[in-house]
Amino acid sequence: MAIQRSPARSGRGGGFLTSALRFAGYDFDCRSTTPTSQANSTKPGAGGVSAGGRYMHTLPPDVESARSLLEEYSGIPPEHVDTHVYQMRDRLWDVYPFACVGRFRFLSFEFTADAYYQVALFRLLQAQTEPEPAEHETRLLDVGCCVGQVLRKLAFDGVDSSRLYGTDVEPRFLDIGYELFRDRNTFQADFVIGDLVKQGEGDERLDVLDGKMTFIHATSFFHLFTWDDQVRAAIRMVRFLQPGRRDAMIFGRQVGTVLPRDNGKAGSDKVYLHNAHSWQRLWDEVGERTGTKWKTTMEPTETIETGAGGVESSLRKMTFSVVRG
Ligand SMILES: C[S@@+](CC[C@H](N)C(=O)[O-])C[C@H]1O[C@@H](n2cnc3c(N)ncnc32)[C@H](O)[C@@H]1O
């Protein structure tokens, strides 16, 4: 069965980011233009990786913190964790051969080190200790959530899962998420399927989330899109936020660059990568178009090494935040 492709998804094949990240062996890029059948033919084989570096044959070391969640939260016996993870990864890969799937990034809990994540976790936990009016209940939405590992980690860390929401354009990722974490009957988070960059009036399936969220987590999401689609997604996210809460925050990680380029004009298939300056400019535009004001941060955490120099060496892993100005 072919993946459901929104017009935006099918148009996001910017060669710049793809080639840069492939060189880097880096996997924030969850896009691929490879049809599933071709990708599968490159799946098995000897050695550490295949499918152009996007499919790893052995678990990387940084999935170790996910192991305790799979044992304690999901109840998977330690001796079965590896087999379960390999099986689930291959199911995801069969849906769509994303690098972040092939390279097990959905089991990296690196994000827990980010200050913005820690603020959101702290505030979600704190909110559970004091009464809140229903319209101001502290909640978090993960956009482009894939299997929903961030939501499971928050729940594992004590957040009541009824405060958690996820959205993605691909329903099969959400479904496999329940199987990966074995919590279909216990996890109370709401998942909503929808396209965040749908043009015109937007995707009305997402309207149920409007005005409800305190925090929005968006990792490896904005960098998939052109400038115009990022503006569209950001405007949609502004609608998700509780209008009365000054402490609302959008945060996450994405690929950025020290040399942002204006290559994301309407009609272009190029993705737009940011530095701190262009990120603020994007949110200034969102502010103008929504009658709101936003203050942003964007900080590099790591250089993405390519060894090749030139344009790829300007790439950085970035963490970001967006708060009301
Ligand atoms: C690069 S993956 C990142 C997944 C997850 N946030 C993570 O960090 O592991 C991007 C995710 O965004 C979803 N996505 C792509 N285009 C979308 C759209 N237009 N609307 C909603 N979700 C989208 C994909 O299905 C995928 O799950």
The ligand as a MOL file (V3000), in Angstrom:
LIG
                    3D

  0  0  0     0  0            999 V3000
M  V30 BEGIN CTAB
M  V30 COUNTS 27 29 0 0 0
M  V30 BEGIN ATOM
M  V30 1 C 11.3090 13.6590 10.3400 0
M  V30 2 S 9.9650 12.8100 11.0060 0 CHG=1
M  V30 3 C 10.1310 13.2810 12.7150 0
M  V30 4 C 9.3520 12.4340 13.6390 0
M  V30 5 C 9.4550 12.8110 15.1170 0
M  V30 6 N 9.0660 14.1800 15.3510 0
M  V30 7 C 10.8400 12.5610 15.6310 0
M  V30 8 O 11.5440 13.5210 15.9320 0
M  V30 9 O 11.2380 11.3890 15.7240 0 CHG=-1
M  V30 10 C 8.6880 13.8700 10.4150 0
M  V30 11 C 7.3000 13.4500 10.7910 0
M  V30 12 O 6.4160 14.4680 10.3200 0
M  V30 13 C 5.3160 13.8700 9.6800 0
M  V30 14 N 4.8250 14.8240 8.6630 0
M  V30 15 C 5.4030 15.1090 7.4770 0
M  V30 16 N 4.6720 16.0250 6.8100 0
M  V30 17 C 3.6170 16.3360 7.6060 0
M  V30 18 C 2.5010 17.2100 7.4720 0
M  V30 19 N 2.3400 17.9340 6.3770 0
M  V30 20 N 1.6060 17.2860 8.4980 0
M  V30 21 C 1.7850 16.5200 9.6170 0
M  V30 22 N 2.8130 15.6550 9.7840 0
M  V30 23 C 3.7180 15.5610 8.8020 0
M  V30 24 C 5.8760 12.5770 9.0910 0
M  V30 25 O 4.8520 11.6240 8.8280 0
M  V30 26 C 6.8550 12.1430 10.1690 0
M  V30 27 O 6.2470 11.3370 11.1330 0
M  V30 END ATOM
M  V30 BEGIN BOND
M  V30 1 1 1 2
M  V30 2 1 2 3
M  V30 3 1 2 10
M  V30 4 1 3 4
M  V30 5 1 4 5
M  V30 6 1 5 6
M  V30 7 1 5 7
M  V30 8 2 7 8
M  V30 9 1 7 9
M  V30 10 1 10 11
M  V30 11 1 11 12
M  V30 12 1 11 26
M  V30 13 1 12 13
M  V30 14 1 13 14
M  V30 15 1 13 24
M  V30 16 1 14 15
M  V30 17 1 14 23
M  V30 18 2 15 16
M  V30 19 1 16 17
M  V30 20 1 17 18
M  V30 21 2 17 23
M  V30 22 1 18 19
M  V30 23 2 18 20
M  V30 24 1 20 21
M  V30 25 2 21 22
M  V30 26 1 22 23
M  V30 27 1 24 25
M  V30 28 1 24 26
M  V30 29 1 26 27
M  V30 END BOND
M  V30 END CTAB
M  END
